[in-house]
Amino acid sequence: MSNEARSATQDALLSATARILRPLVRVLLRNGVACNAVTEVIRRSFVGVAHEEFGLEGKAPTQARISVLTGLHRKEVSRLLKEQGSGMPLPEERRNRAASVLGAWLRDPEFHDENGHPRPLELSGEGSFADLCKRHSGDMKPGSIADELLAAGALEKEDGKLRMTSRGYVPGKDPVEILRILGTDTAELIETIDHNLRSDPQRRRYQSKVMYDNLPADCAEEFLRYSGARAQALLEDLDRWLSERDRGEQPSTGRSRVELGLGAFQIVNERSNEDPTTTTTELGEPADPSSDQG
């Protein structure tokens, strides 16, 4: 890559970083996180990634090489390497198990009514919520799963039974759990974009969106309902496909393991009439990293 091309790439990356940071900084400031704390996380991330992924000939990079790659002083690199492993994201077991139980309730006919819909379940006993959890969440306590889904608004108690009120799981009252999703889901999107930047066109992962930016404001609620229902139907279909192939609690038996999924989110940006923009639509094809798809 020529120096001119490298410079243009770096400028584009820094511009993208600034755009990513604006909504993130808004969340950080609202929750009392100061700039110096985030700077420390960034430094630790630079050193960690350089140490784990930028070795030469299969060997871990030296502190001198990490210093050159990251632009940090060797003493700073040494300090951060010694602290490596601290401040890493917490496990997401509770979120994953709760989502797994909700998905299984949608799929498993033993927990459906005569119309094929998820039926209200007793807390314990045969065919109960505890039975559902035992089959689909390993050793996680049914009470913990129920509490999580109740807090998220996915369930409600009615006549001593648990009734499903939402076909999707988004943590509701626990801000820590929601912020974990901020970390994992945003990171997964960036991982996909990074893969597409480095891959041949035929090997790129699907990454696309559709968005119009000159719509009447009163269309928003209708769009949220319509797009939410269509996206949920797709995710439920993919959930069935993936669950049929999932090894569950079974350990690996000589075959490699992969994590697969598809993410979806809605976009609502309020604009004034004094801010005219051009309507665009982006659909369908595997993403070209040079395009404005996200």
N, C-alpha and C positions, 0 to 999 in steps of 0.2 A: 504494500500500500504506500502510495506517495505521501510526502509530508503534507501536501495540500489536502489530499483525501482524508488523511488521518486527522488533520485539524478540523475539517468540516464534520467528521464523525464525532469528534470530541465536543464540538460546539452543539451539535444536535443532542448528544447525550446530556450535556449540562442543562440545555433548555428543557428537555424532557424531565430531568430530575427536579428542576425548579417547579414545573407544573405538578409533578407528583407531590412535592413537599407542601404546596399551599393548603390543600384540604387536610393533610396530615398535621401540619403545624397548627391549624385551627383546632383540631381535636386535642393536640398536646397542650396548647395554651388554656383551653377550656378546662383541662384536668390538672393544671398546675405544674406541668413538666417544663423545666427551663432548658434553654439552649445548650448549656454546658453538659447536661445529662445526655442529651441526644448526640452531642459531639463525641462523647465517650463511647456510646454505642456504635457510632459510625467508625471510629478508630478501631474498636475491637473487631468489627465486621471486616474491615479492610485487611487486618492482620490475619484473622481466622481464615478467610477465603484464600488469601495469598499462600498461607501455610498449607492448607488442605488441597488446593487445586492447581497451584502454579509451580510445582516442582519440576525438575529436569531429569529425564531418563529414569523416571520411576522413583527418584529420591526426593525427600522433603527438601524444600529450599532452605538455604542458610538464612540467618538473621540479616546478613548483609544484602542478600537478594531481596528479601521481603522489604527491607528499608528502601531499596532502589525502586521496587514496584509501587510501593504505597506512598513514598515521599515522606515517611515518618523517620525520625531519628532512631538509630539503632538501640539506644537506651529505652526509648518508648516502645519499640518492637519487643524488646526483651521483657519489659514489664507486662505488656499485654499478653504475650505468650504464656507467661507464668499464671496469669489470671484466666487463661482460656477455659471455657466451660462454665464460667459463672454468668448469670444473667441470661441464660438461654430460655427459649419459650417453654412454658409449662405443658405437660401432656394434655392431649385433647380427648382423653378416653371417655369422659362423661358425655361430651357433645356427640362423639361418634356412636356411642352405645345408644343414646337417646334417639338419634336419627335412625339407627338401625332398627330399633324396636318399632318406631312409627312406620317405617317402610315395610317391615314384616307384617304389621297389622293390616296394611293396605293390600298385601299380596296373599297372605296365608288364608285359604278358604275356611280353615277350622275356626277362625276368629271372625267370620262374616255371618250376616243374617241371611234369610232366605232370598233376598234380592241381590246378594253378592256384595253388600256394603259392610264396612267394619262395624260390628255390633258393640254395644256397651258391655264392658267386662267387669265381673266381680274382681275384687282385689286379690283373692286367693281361691284355691281349689282347682278342679279340673277345668280346662278351657278358660282359665282366668288370666288377668293381667300378669300375675306372677308366673303362670305357665308360659305365656308369650315371652316374657323376659328370659326365662330359663332356657328357652329354645334359641333365642336370637341375641342375647347380650352376655353370654358366658356367665361369669360369677358375680356380675354387678347386682347389687341389691335392688329388687323391684321397687322398694319405697323410694330409693334415690332417683331411679329413672322416672317414676311417677311425679315426684316433686319437681324435677327438672322440666318435664313436659307440661305440668300444670302452670309453673312459673312462666313458661314460654307462651302460654295460651293455646297450646296444641290439644290440651285435654281439659275437661271439666268434670266435677263430681256431680252425679245426678242419681238420687235414690240409692245411694250407697255404691253406685257403679261408676266406672270411668268411661266417659264418652269422648270420642275423638271430635274435636271442633275445627281442626286445621289439618290439611293433608301434607303440609310442609312444616319443617322444624327450623325456627329461628329463635335463639335464646331471647327471652323477653325482659326479665327484670335484673339480670346479672350483668352489670356493665363490664366486668372482667371477662366474662365469657364472650360477650360481643366484641371486645377488643382483641381477643385471641383470633376471632374470625377475621378481623381487619388485617392481622398479621399473616395468617395462613392463606386467605383467599387472594390478597393483593400479591403476595409472594408467588403464588401459583400462576397468576396471570403474567407476571414478569418473567417467570421461568419459561412459559410458553413463547413469549415474544423473543426471549434470548435464544431458544431452540430454533425459531423460525429465521432469526438473523443468521444463524450459523449453518442452516440446512439447505440442501438442494430443494427446488420448488416442489418436487414430487414427495418429499419427506416432511414437508411442513405440516404442522397441526392446524386444525380448524380454529380460526380466530377472526370473528366478524361481528358486525353490528348493523342495525338499521336505525337512522335518526333523521328526523325533520326538525328544523329550527325556526319555522315561521307559522306556528299553529296557534289558534285561539286558546287562551288559558283555560277555558271551560272544557277543553278536550282531555285535560290531564286525568281526571278521575276515571273517565270511561276507558282511557288507554291503560291505566294501571290495572283496572279490573280485567280487561280483555287480554292484555299481554301476560298478566299473572296467571290467568287460567290456562292459556295456551302453553306457557313455559312449564307450568306444573304438570300438565298432561305429558309433555315430552320427558320431563325428569322422572316421572313415575314409570314411563315405559322403559327408560334407560336403567332405572333402579331394578326393574324385573329382570332385564337382560344381564346386568352385572351380578345380581344375587344368584342367578342360576349357575354362574361360573365361579362364584366366590368359594374359597376353601374354608371359610369360617374359622373355627378354632383349630383346624387341623394344621399341624406343622408342615413345613416344606418337605417334600420327599424327592429331592434331587432336581426339582425344577425351579427356575428362577422366579422371583416374585416381583410384581409390578402393581403400582397404585394407579387406577384409572378413574376418570370422572369428567363431567362437563359442568361448567359454572354458568349461571345466568343472573343478571341484575338489571334493574330498571333505571332509566335515565330521565331525570326531570331537572331542567335548568331554566329558571325564570329569567326572562329578558324584558326589557322595556321596548315600547314601540319606536323609541329613538335609536335603537340598536339594530338596524337592518342587517341581515345576514343571508347567506345563500343556502337554499334547501339542498340537502344531499341525501343519497341513499346508498348504503353499502350492504351487499347481500351475497351470501352463498358460496363464494369461492374460497379455497384455502388462502390465508392471508398473505399478502405481499408486504413484508416488513417496511417497505418504503412508503406504503400507503398510510392513511389516517385511520386504519381500522383498529378497534380495541376491544 
